[in-house]
Amino acid sequence: GQNIDQPTEMTATEGAIVQINCTYQTSGFNGLFWYQQHAGEAPTFLSYNVLDGLEEKGRFSSFLSRSKGYSYLLLKELQMKDSASYLCAGGNDYKLSFGAGTTVTVRA
Amino acid sequence: DTAVSQTPKYLVTQMGNDKSIKCEQNLGHDTMYWYKQDSKKFLKIMFSYNNKELIINETVPNRFSPKSPDKAHLNLHINSLELGDSAVYFCASSQDSSGSFKETQYFGPGTRLLVL
């Protein structure tokens, strides 16, 4: 199966760091994606991991361990505009399988 | 310069009606998708098309019929609309043409369908 689990909600303070964990049970995933979705808007691509390790892109980093079926998205120096839903997704065979998303609320 | 566009943005209709949603991408991508996002915000794949051919039909009822007249367009027609069809429908596209799924998907703005 391709069960993808991530926490439902997280709250953090502006300027802080938040780590969103994602675990999955799958065979054949070619990569692990993270998308950001603001309320009422379309998901937008944040990061993609195909190999184990950390991928860094400015304030956002993503980590993957294929053997453990585990990924995380790290958001640094949180800003109010980072308040959104963050979706973990596994990709294979012409489709993305999404987790339910983690709603991150950034407080001043 | 909209990459992936959908029309209409909002669609309110009566149960039992037939409606269509259109999607176009100007990215030159080979693969297009339809996703459904329900009230719990869970995003789920419905269909994948690669070079106008259906690749994935994720156990979607026959009332939903996608059509791809060319690889830049993927339309979704829904017959006999039901209350449970109310959701946000997202179109997406990616360059990937091999099925190995290494390419980012770009999403359209979504169509908010409400069935009364």
Interface residues (C-beta under 8 A of the other chain):
Chain A: N30 G31 F33 Q37 E41 A42 P43 T44 F45 Y48 V50 S85 L87 G91 N92 D93 Y94 K95 L96 S97 F98 A100 G101
Chain B: T31 Y33 K40 K41 F42 L43 K44 I45 S48 N50 I55 I56 E58 F90 D96 G99 S100 F101 K102 T104 Q105 Y106 F107 G108 P109 G110
